[in-house]
Amino acid sequence: MYCHSKQYEIRYTDVDFSDNLKLSSLLSLMEESACLSAEELGFGYSVLQPKKFGFVIVNWYIDLFRPIKLGDILTVNTWPIKPKKLIVLRDYELYVGEEKVGVATSRWCLVDLKDFSLLPSSAALPLELQYNDFRSVDVVNFKIPEIAVQEFSYSKSVSYSDYDHYGHVNNTKYADFLLDAFSVEELADKSILSVRITYVKQSKFGETIDVYKQRQEDGSWIVEGRVGGELRVQALIEFYD
């Protein structure tokens, strides 16, 4: 079974005030491993960029079995799953030593960077590429309901530090936007148990993202980012108390 494996030391700059790995940092590490794996398999950025093609992420699903802490040596294992026509799946397993501390899956789409129109995955993936049948998680429902009664948290103006080379807010940055809907006091005794993120539409430089949240009956939270009322990103987050 093909598997790309890389170790990362969790540094001071990767963690929050409780010395837990920040969600944005975790997404960055998994995205780094995904990019390295894609390069290894022949469909990475260096191959696609000259064609003006690119993969953009549309969903994350993550389960964490315990907080990942400052000083941990995190091993990220990742591999691609046989794609559908427009959706490419990638799974992950997270280890600290021999302890499995989390699992994740992500969904990506191939786009033409000239206008961000969708392309079939076959336009980028090598014909001889072998895929794994093994899944890190069971069948996942990526759908997140929209908030029924919005509780406004704050507004965020998209700026230089949020941008990536595709000319929009990088997916990892949204994790900070969404968690900033909570106060330090609200998160003081909590760590993330699971999270789903859906990227609905790109956000551009100068736009203002309004962030809302709502607690669900089961104790989970839905957090949304909207521009002029239009949904751009949403997350469903469960916390350990």
C-alpha positions in Angstrom: 0.0 0.0 0.0 1.4 3.4 -1.0 1.7 5.8 1.9 3.6 9.1 2.2 4.9 9.6 5.7 6.6 12.6 7.3 7.4 13.7 10.8 6.8 17.2 12.2 8.0 18.5 15.5 5.2 20.6 17.1 6.8 24.0 17.8 5.8 26.9 20.1 4.4 28.8 17.1 2.2 25.9 16.2 0.2 25.8 19.4 -2.5 27.8 21.2 -2.6 29.2 24.7 -3.2 25.7 26.1 -0.2 24.3 24.2 -2.6 22.3 21.9 -1.8 22.2 18.2 -3.9 24.9 16.5 -6.4 23.7 13.9 -4.8 26.0 11.3 -1.4 24.5 12.1 -2.7 20.9 11.8 -4.3 21.8 8.4 -1.0 23.3 7.2 0.9 20.1 8.1 -1.6 17.8 6.4 -1.7 20.1 3.4 2.2 20.1 3.3 2.2 16.3 3.3 -0.5 16.1 0.7 1.6 18.4 -1.6 4.7 16.3 -1.0 2.8 13.1 -1.8 1.3 14.6 -5.0 4.8 15.6 -6.1 6.0 12.1 -5.4 3.2 10.6 -7.5 3.6 12.9 -10.4 0.7 15.4 -10.1 2.2 18.1 -7.7 2.3 21.8 -8.0 5.5 21.7 -10.1 3.7 19.6 -12.7 0.4 21.4 -12.7 1.5 25.1 -12.4 3.0 25.3 -15.9 -0.4 24.0 -17.3 -2.2 26.7 -15.2 -4.1 23.9 -13.4 -4.4 23.5 -9.6 -6.1 21.4 -7.0 -8.3 23.3 -4.5 -9.6 21.7 -1.3 -13.4 21.7 -0.8 -13.8 19.7 2.4 -12.0 18.5 5.5 -13.2 15.9 8.0 -11.0 15.3 11.1 -11.3 13.2 14.2 -8.8 13.7 17.0 -8.5 11.1 19.7 -6.5 13.4 22.0 -5.0 16.9 21.8 -1.7 17.1 19.9 0.7 19.0 22.2 3.7 21.2 22.1 6.8 19.0 21.7 5.0 16.1 20.2 6.6 14.5 17.1 3.6 14.1 14.8 3.8 11.6 12.0 1.4 12.4 9.1 0.6 9.5 6.8 -1.4 10.2 3.7 -2.4 8.5 0.4 -4.9 9.3 -2.4 -8.1 7.3 -2.9 -9.4 6.4 -6.4 -11.1 9.6 -7.6 -14.5 10.2 -9.0 -14.8 12.4 -12.1 -14.5 15.7 -10.4 -13.6 14.8 -6.8 -10.2 13.5 -5.6 -10.2 12.0 -2.1 -7.1 11.9 0.2 -6.9 10.2 3.6 -4.6 10.7 6.6 -3.6 9.0 9.8 -1.9 10.9 12.6 0.5 9.3 15.0 2.7 10.4 17.9 5.1 7.5 18.3 3.0 4.3 18.1 -0.1 6.1 19.3 -2.7 6.9 16.7 -4.0 10.4 17.7 -6.2 11.2 14.8 -7.6 10.4 11.3 -8.8 12.7 8.5 -10.0 12.8 5.0 -10.2 15.6 2.5 -11.9 16.3 -0.9 -10.2 18.2 -3.7 -11.2 19.5 -7.1 -9.0 20.2 -10.1 -9.5 23.7 -11.6 -8.3 25.7 -14.5 -6.6 28.6 -12.8 -7.5 31.1 -15.6 -11.2 31.1 -14.5 -11.5 28.4 -11.7 -13.7 26.3 -13.9 -13.8 22.6 -12.8 -11.7 20.1 -14.7 -12.0 16.2 -14.7 -9.4 14.7 -12.4 -8.1 12.7 -15.3 -6.6 15.9 -16.7 -3.9 15.8 -14.0 -3.6 12.3 -12.6 -1.2 9.9 -14.2 -2.9 7.0 -15.9 -0.6 4.4 -14.3 -1.3 5.7 -10.8 -2.3 3.0 -8.3 -4.8 3.8 -5.6 -5.3 2.4 -2.1 -8.6 0.8 -1.1 -7.9 1.3 2.6 -9.8 4.2 4.2 -8.7 6.0 7.3 -12.3 6.8 8.2 -15.7 5.3 7.6 -18.1 6.8 5.1 -18.3 10.5 5.9 -21.2 12.9 5.5 -19.6 16.2 4.6 -22.8 18.2 4.5 -23.2 20.9 7.2 -26.6 22.5 7.7 -26.7 26.3 7.6 -27.2 28.2 10.8 -30.9 28.8 11.5 -30.5 31.6 14.0 -27.2 33.5 13.5 -25.2 34.8 16.4 -22.8 37.5 15.0 -19.3 37.2 16.4 -17.0 39.6 14.4 -15.9 40.8 11.0 -12.6 40.1 9.3 -11.2 42.0 6.3 -9.2 39.8 3.9 -5.6 41.0 3.8 -2.2 40.2 2.5 -1.3 37.5 5.1 -4.5 35.5 4.2 -3.7 35.2 0.5 -2.0 32.3 -1.3 -0.6 31.8 -4.8 -4.1 31.0 -6.2 -5.2 34.6 -5.4 -7.7 33.8 -2.7 -7.8 33.1 1.1 -5.8 30.0 1.8 -7.9 27.2 3.3 -5.8 26.9 6.5 -6.5 30.6 7.3 -10.2 30.0 7.5 -9.6 27.7 10.5 -8.3 30.7 12.5 -11.2 32.9 11.2 -13.7 30.3 12.4 -12.2 29.6 15.8 -11.8 33.4 16.5 -15.6 33.3 16.8 -15.0 32.0 20.3 -13.5 33.9 23.2 -10.4 32.6 25.2 -12.8 32.0 28.1 -15.1 29.8 26.0 -12.2 27.7 24.8 -10.2 27.7 28.1 -11.0 24.1 29.0 -11.7 22.7 25.6 -9.9 21.0 22.8 -11.2 19.8 19.4 -12.7 16.4 19.1 -13.8 16.5 15.5 -14.3 19.1 12.8 -15.8 19.3 9.4 -15.1 22.2 7.1 -16.7 23.1 3.8 -15.3 25.7 1.5 -18.2 27.1 -0.5 -16.8 30.0 -2.5 -13.5 31.9 -2.7 -12.9 35.0 -0.7 -10.8 37.8 -2.2 -8.5 40.6 -1.0 -10.5 43.5 0.5 -13.7 41.6 1.1 -15.1 41.6 4.6 -16.0 38.2 6.1 -18.7 38.3 8.8 -18.5 35.3 11.2 -21.5 33.8 12.9 -21.9 30.8 15.2 -24.7 28.7 16.7 -24.6 25.9 19.3 -26.5 22.7 18.4 -28.6 20.6 20.7 -25.8 17.9 20.8 -23.3 20.5 22.1 -21.5 20.9 18.8 -21.1 24.3 17.1 -21.7 25.5 13.5 -19.6 28.5 12.5 -20.1 30.3 9.2 -18.2 33.0 7.3 -20.3 35.1 5.0 -19.6 38.0 2.6 -22.5 40.3 2.1 -24.8 37.5 3.4 -23.4 35.0 0.9 -22.0 31.8 2.5 -18.3 31.3 1.8 -17.1 28.8 4.5 -18.7 26.8 7.3 -17.5 24.4 10.0 -19.1 21.9 12.3 -16.9 21.6 15.5 -17.2 19.2 18.4 -15.0 19.9 21.5 -13.8 17.8 24.4 -14.9 19.5 27.6 
